[in-house]
Amino acid sequence: MTRIDFDKYEDFYAKRTSGMRSSVMRDLMAITARPDVITLAGGLPNTESFPAKTLARVTHEVSMHSSAAALQYGPTDGFEETKRNIVKVMAEENTVIDPEDVIITTGGQQGIDLVTRIFVDPGDTIIAEAPTYPGAIPSFCSFEASVIQVPLDGDGIRTDLLRGEIDRLGQAGTKPKFIYVIPNFHNPAGVCLSLERRLEVVELARQHELIIVEDNPYGQLRFEGEQLPTLYSLDKDDNVIYLSTFSKIISPGIRLGWMVAPQPLLAKFNLGKQAADLCPSTLAQMIVNQYFKDFRWQDYVEEVIKVYRGRRDAMLAALTEYFPEEASWTHPEGGFYIWVTLPEYLDTVDLLALALEEQKVAFVPGSGAWVDGSGANHMRLSFSGVPEDRIEEGIKRIAKVIREQMKLFRALRGSE
């Protein structure tokens, strides 16, 4: 294909496209798909452990007995049976919901898009954690939101700072459209929002009449520690919109997620979804529903938790053995990710380029988790989709690049 250095369609684009951002994980997918690259970048579920015979049986049942319906359009908000199965999933986290309050989405990502699409006009303010999910940032930016990020620590979002931001915005006559929070095994930080802070976030929303968007795709994947209540279960004032997905407990390939929200909001989300894709996949829903009918879905979750726990332990051990003492990292009790902090003079975007070129290993640079590009000395490492021996080798390779750059920095500083 001939390369051109100009875009003849430039005058046709909507103004909002100038603020659109690419997801750093998506950008890395093509590179990290190469077999010679060890990728600790993408949060890829371990789909290899899903029993092939189970998938074959489920899809056979659907194709033999429901093929016509599976190939047809369905309701925009999803099948009632799918909703009832979601009720069962959320009950595992002691969260009671009404199936009438559920809308099925095309993956959890569509939930983020619909919330932003329905609530945000250009320039409207939303609050998110710092860092936040790198895949949410493109949605926020594409709808031209003004994103205020509140730092988190080992117990999740700093509620003292969150309270200060809400007060500051209120004094300026601004009310945030929503607060976006990832309470369990945070992507990318790996931490959990403590019970005390969960209660504080819900209370802040009550006091200021704010909406909380609770994004909880990893809540079922706890390796250790006590289960914490969802924000949705703590809320008594209909201030929480709950998002989750089947991607982490069955497969991302089926592209099914869900939203739970009060009825007036669901009506708007339903209209937004009609405009986006008419309806979720009927075939995917029938596969999920047949799976729930024929098998105990919790058994598979328990199996992948064992796999993920072993891989997390392997990564933590490798970090301790190979990374320099100047580095620090989180110790997640579940989920997919470990968040690494390096000396401030290191830039993980530069480190990634070197790691790919020289060591054939990938990770997600921390700056992808900030709207303003902050967090340059952080990196997200994913242990979910990589065997333990490859995890150790990948960490060893990244450590080599880090140590070389630290050595170079010291040499340059010494020559000043």
DAPEBEL-V668805 format. One record per residue. N is the residue number from 1. RES is the residue in one letter. PHI is phi in whole degrees, 0 to 359 (* if undefined). BURIAL is 1 if it has 16 or more other ideal C-beta (glycine too) atoms within 10 Angstrom, else 0. D_FIRST is the distance of its C-alpha to the first C-alpha in Angstrom with 2 decimals. Layout:
BEGIN
N;RES;PHI;BURIAL;D_FIRST + N;RES;PHI;BURIAL;D_FIRST
END
This chain:
BEGIN
1;M;*;0;0.00 + 2;T;286;0;3.82 + 3;R;275;0;6.34 + 4;I;238;0;9.47 + 5;D;260;0;12.92 + 6;F;220;0;14.66 + 7;D;242;0;14.98 + 8;K;290;0;16.32 + 9;Y;265;0;17.80 + 10;E;305;0;19.95 + 11;D;287;0;23.13 + 12;F;268;0;22.89 + 13;Y;290;0;23.04 + 14;A;293;0;26.48 + 15;K;301;0;28.22 + 16;R;294;0;28.53 + 17;T;292;0;24.80 + 18;S;293;0;25.39 + 19;G;261;0;27.54 + 20;M;290;0;25.37 + 21;R;240;0;25.00 + 22;S;273;0;22.90 + 23;S;283;1;25.01 + 24;V;298;1;25.18 + 25;M;292;1;25.70 + 26;R;297;0;22.59 + 27;D;299;0;20.56 + 28;L;274;1;22.15 + 29;M;300;0;21.73 + 30;A;296;0;18.47 + 31;I;289;0;19.99 + 32;T;284;1;23.42 + 33;A;285;0;22.47 + 34;R;294;0;22.09 + 35;P;295;0;25.33 + 36;D;275;0;26.10 + 37;V;255;1;26.38 + 38;I;275;1;29.66 + 39;T;254;1;28.92 + 40;L;254;1;31.84 + 41;A;263;1;29.58 + 42;G;288;1;29.01 + 43;G;278;1;32.14 + 44;L;268;1;31.60 + 45;P;299;1;34.68 + 46;N;276;1;36.03 + 47;T;290;0;35.10 + 48;E;297;0;35.95 + 49;S;275;0;39.60 + 50;F;289;1;39.54 + 51;P;299;0;41.54 + 52;A;298;0;39.50 + 53;K;293;0;42.65 + 54;T;295;0;43.11 + 55;L;299;0;39.65 + 56;A;297;0;40.21 + 57;R;294;0;43.62 + 58;V;296;1;42.55 + 59;T;294;1;39.59 + 60;H;296;0;41.84 + 61;E;299;1;44.52 + 62;V;295;1;42.19 + 63;S;292;0;40.61 + 64;M;279;0;44.03 + 65;H;245;0;46.04 + 66;S;220;1;43.80 + 67;S;298;0;40.68 + 68;A;297;0;41.13 + 69;A;292;0;41.66 + 70;A;294;1;38.89 + 71;L;264;0;36.35 + 72;Q;257;0;37.77 + 73;Y;297;0;37.35 + 74;G;226;1;39.77 + 75;P;295;0;41.49 + 76;T;301;1;39.47 + 77;D;272;1;41.57 + 78;G;99;1;41.48 + 79;F;286;1;44.10 + 80;E;297;0;47.61 + 81;E;296;1;47.63 + 82;T;297;1;44.59 + 83;K;297;1;46.38 + 84;R;294;0;49.52 + 85;N;291;1;47.64 + 86;I;294;1;46.31 + 87;V;304;1;49.96 + 88;K;295;0;50.71 + 89;V;298;1;47.94 + 90;M;289;1;49.12 + 91;A;296;0;52.72 + 92;E;295;0;51.87 + 93;E;255;1;51.58 + 94;N;57;0;54.78 + 95;T;242;1;53.05 + 96;V;266;0;54.54 + 97;I;227;1;52.48 + 98;D;265;0;52.92 + 99;P;302;0;50.26 + 100;E;289;0;50.44 + 101;D;264;1;48.98 + 102;V;248;1;45.72 + 103;I;233;1;42.35 + 104;I;277;1;39.69 + 105;T;242;1;36.24 + 106;T;276;1;32.78 + 107;G;76;1;33.16 + 108;G;295;1;35.02 + 109;Q;299;1;32.10 + 110;Q;294;1;32.67 + 111;G;299;1;36.23 + 112;I;297;1;35.23 + 113;D;297;1;32.95 + 114;L;294;1;35.79 + 115;V;301;1;38.39 + 116;T;291;1;36.40 + 117;R;299;1;35.39 + 118;I;281;1;39.04 + 119;F;263;1;40.76 + 120;V;257;1;38.67 + 121;D;263;0;38.46 + 122;P;308;0;36.63 + 123;G;92;0;38.76 + 124;D;294;1;40.81 + 125;T;263;1;41.85 + 126;I;231;1;41.34 + 127;I;244;1;42.62 + 128;A;223;1;40.92 + 129;E;285;1;41.81 + 130;A;234;1;40.63 + 131;P;281;1;38.58 + 132;T;227;1;37.21 + 133;Y;302;1;34.72 + 134;P;300;1;31.24 + 135;G;282;1;29.90 + 136;A;280;1;32.44 + 137;I;301;1;31.35 + 138;P;301;1;28.13 + 139;S;295;1;30.40 + 140;F;299;1;33.01 + 141;C;289;1;30.66 + 142;S;293;1;28.78 + 143;F;260;1;32.22 + 144;E;59;1;33.16 + 145;A;282;1;36.08 + 146;S;267;0;38.12 + 147;V;258;1;38.34 + 148;I;257;1;41.41 + 149;Q;253;1;41.29 + 150;V;257;1;44.64 + 151;P;301;0;44.95 + 152;L;244;1;45.87 + 153;D;226;0;47.86 + 154;G;295;0;49.05 + 155;D;252;0;50.62 + 156;G;93;1;47.68 + 157;I;302;1;47.35 + 158;R;288;1;50.08 + 159;T;291;1;52.19 + 160;D;295;0;54.25 + 161;L;287;0;51.19 + 162;L;298;1;49.97 + 163;R;299;1;53.37 + 164;G;298;0;53.21 + 165;E;292;1;49.83 + 166;I;297;1;51.10 + 167;D;295;0;54.23 + 168;R;298;0;52.39 + 169;L;297;1;50.10 + 170;G;298;0;53.18 + 171;Q;295;0;55.01 + 172;A;270;0;52.10 + 173;G;79;0;52.22 + 174;T;244;0;48.99 + 175;K;241;0;48.79 + 176;P;296;1;45.79 + 177;K;290;1;44.21 + 178;F;194;1;44.11 + 179;I;248;1;44.38 + 180;Y;263;1;41.64 + 181;V;227;1;43.11 + 182;I;246;1;42.12 + 183;P;282;1;45.62 + 184;N;242;1;45.14 + 185;F;51;1;43.35 + 186;H;312;1;41.26 + 187;N;255;1;37.50 + 188;P;256;1;36.93 + 189;A;282;1;40.50 + 190;G;80;1;42.07 + 191;V;269;1;45.38 + 192;C;246;1;47.52 + 193;L;288;1;49.16 + 194;S;294;1;52.90 + 195;L;300;0;55.39 + 196;E;302;0;57.08 + 197;R;286;1;53.89 + 198;R;301;1;52.88 + 199;L;297;0;56.19 + 200;E;292;1;55.72 + 201;V;297;1;52.28 + 202;V;296;1;53.70 + 203;E;291;0;56.74 + 204;L;300;1;54.75 + 205;A;297;1;52.86 + 206;R;294;0;56.24 + 207;Q;297;0;57.85 + 208;H;256;1;55.09 + 209;E;54;0;53.97 + 210;L;248;1;50.41 + 211;I;259;1;47.81 + 212;I;254;1;46.61 + 213;V;256;1;43.34 + 214;E;264;1;44.01 + 215;D;260;1;40.87 + 216;N;230;1;42.27 + 217;P;281;1;39.79 + 218;Y;250;1;41.53 + 219;G;302;1;45.18 + 220;Q;281;1;45.89 + 221;L;256;1;44.71 + 222;R;265;1;47.77 + 223;F;265;1;48.81 + 224;E;202;0;51.95 + 225;G;84;0;54.06 + 226;E;271;0;55.40 + 227;Q;295;0;53.45 + 228;L;250;1;53.27 + 229;P;292;0;53.55 + 230;T;292;1;50.57 + 231;L;298;1;50.69 + 232;Y;301;1;50.75 + 233;S;287;1;53.97 + 234;L;277;1;55.57 + 235;D;281;1;54.84 + 236;K;245;0;57.66 + 237;D;237;0;56.45 + 238;D;57;0;53.22 + 239;N;256;1;51.17 + 240;V;248;1;48.66 + 241;I;256;1;45.45 + 242;Y;255;1;44.58 + 243;L;239;1;41.08 + 244;S;201;1;40.31 + 245;T;203;1;38.21 + 246;F;278;1;38.52 + 247;S;301;1;35.54 + 248;K;268;1;37.89 + 249;I;251;1;40.75 + 250;I;230;1;39.02 + 251;S;192;1;35.22 + 252;P;288;1;32.28 + 253;G;292;0;30.52 + 254;I;281;1;33.03 + 255;R;54;1;31.96 + 256;L;233;1;35.48 + 257;G;226;1;37.31 + 258;W;203;1;40.19 + 259;M;235;1;41.93 + 260;V;238;1;45.69 + 261;A;202;1;47.07 + 262;P;299;0;49.99 + 263;Q;306;0;50.00 + 264;P;302;0;49.35 + 265;L;288;1;46.15 + 266;L;299;1;45.06 + 267;A;299;0;45.39 + 268;K;291;0;42.90 + 269;F;299;1;40.50 + 270;N;298;1;40.76 + 271;L;296;0;39.73 + 272;G;297;1;36.76 + 273;K;288;1;35.68 + 274;Q;303;0;36.12 + 275;A;291;0;33.68 + 276;A;274;0;31.13 + 277;D;212;0;31.20 + 278;L;69;0;34.47 + 279;C;195;1;35.77 + 280;P;289;1;35.17 + 281;S;299;1;34.29 + 282;T;290;1;37.39 + 283;L;298;1;36.40 + 284;A;298;1;35.97 + 285;Q;297;1;39.29 + 286;M;292;1;41.09 + 287;I;296;1;39.88 + 288;V;298;1;41.16 + 289;N;295;1;44.39 + 290;Q;294;1;45.04 + 291;Y;299;1;44.45 + 292;F;296;1;46.98 + 293;K;286;0;49.37 + 294;D;265;0;49.30 + 295;F;225;0;48.87 + 296;R;272;0;50.09 + 297;W;299;1;46.93 + 298;Q;296;0;48.77 + 299;D;298;0;49.04 + 300;Y;293;1;45.30 + 301;V;300;1;45.21 + 302;E;299;0;48.08 + 303;E;292;0;46.27 + 304;V;289;1;43.08 + 305;I;299;0;45.27 + 306;K;300;0;46.79 + 307;V;297;1;43.40 + 308;Y;295;1;42.27 + 309;R;298;1;45.62 + 310;G;297;0;45.35 + 311;R;288;1;41.86 + 312;R;300;1;42.99 + 313;D;299;0;45.99 + 314;A;296;1;43.91 + 315;M;290;1;41.70 + 316;L;298;1;44.78 + 317;A;295;0;46.46 + 318;A;292;1;43.48 + 319;L;299;1;43.23 + 320;T;297;0;46.94 + 321;E;282;0;46.72 + 322;Y;250;1;43.67 + 323;F;283;1;42.97 + 324;P;294;0;44.97 + 325;E;293;0;48.07 + 326;E;287;0;46.64 + 327;A;270;1;44.25 + 328;S;223;0;45.40 + 329;W;204;1;44.06 + 330;T;278;1;45.07 + 331;H;239;0;46.80 + 332;P;292;1;45.52 + 333;E;269;1;47.92 + 334;G;179;1;45.13 + 335;G;78;1;41.53 + 336;F;238;1;38.45 + 337;Y;232;1;38.34 + 338;I;238;1;40.03 + 339;W;255;1;39.69 + 340;V;251;1;40.08 + 341;T;247;1;41.37 + 342;L;251;1;40.98 + 343;P;307;0;42.68 + 344;E;298;0;41.65 + 345;Y;281;0;40.29 + 346;L;265;1;37.45 + 347;D;244;1;34.10 + 348;T;287;1;32.46 + 349;V;294;0;28.96 + 350;D;296;0;29.41 + 351;L;297;1;31.09 + 352;L;297;1;28.23 + 353;A;301;0;25.78 + 354;L;292;1;28.40 + 355;A;296;1;29.24 + 356;L;292;1;25.72 + 357;E;289;0;25.15 + 358;E;266;0;28.69 + 359;Q;240;1;30.14 + 360;K;54;1;27.39 + 361;V;217;1;29.06 + 362;A;228;1;28.12 + 363;F;211;1;30.18 + 364;V;259;1;29.88 + 365;P;296;1;30.83 + 366;G;296;1;33.76 + 367;S;298;1;32.33 + 368;G;291;1;30.22 + 369;A;258;1;33.59 + 370;W;236;1;34.66 + 371;V;295;1;33.46 + 372;D;268;0;34.26 + 373;G;81;0;32.68 + 374;S;292;0;36.08 + 375;G;74;1;36.93 + 376;A;295;1;34.99 + 377;N;263;1;37.50 + 378;H;246;1;37.15 + 379;M;214;1;35.00 + 380;R;257;1;34.83 + 381;L;246;1;35.24 + 382;S;252;1;34.97 + 383;F;256;1;37.15 + 384;S;292;1;36.72 + 385;G;255;1;33.95 + 386;V;232;1;34.73 + 387;P;299;0;37.62 + 388;E;299;1;40.40 + 389;D;294;0;39.86 + 390;R;288;1;36.21 + 391;I;299;1;37.37 + 392;E;299;1;39.80 + 393;E;296;1;37.30 + 394;G;297;1;34.77 + 395;I;296;1;37.51 + 396;K;299;1;38.65 + 397;R;291;1;35.22 + 398;I;297;1;34.89 + 399;A;300;1;38.47 + 400;K;297;1;37.76 + 401;V;295;1;35.08 + 402;I;299;1;37.47 + 403;R;296;0;40.38 + 404;E;296;0;38.48 + 405;Q;289;1;37.50 + 406;M;294;1;41.07 + 407;K;296;0;42.42 + 408;L;296;0;40.20 + 409;F;299;0;41.33 + 410;R;295;0;44.95 + 411;A;294;0;44.63 + 412;L;293;0;43.16 + 413;R;293;0;45.80 + 414;G;290;0;48.50 + 415;S;273;0;47.52 + 416;E;286;0;47.91
END
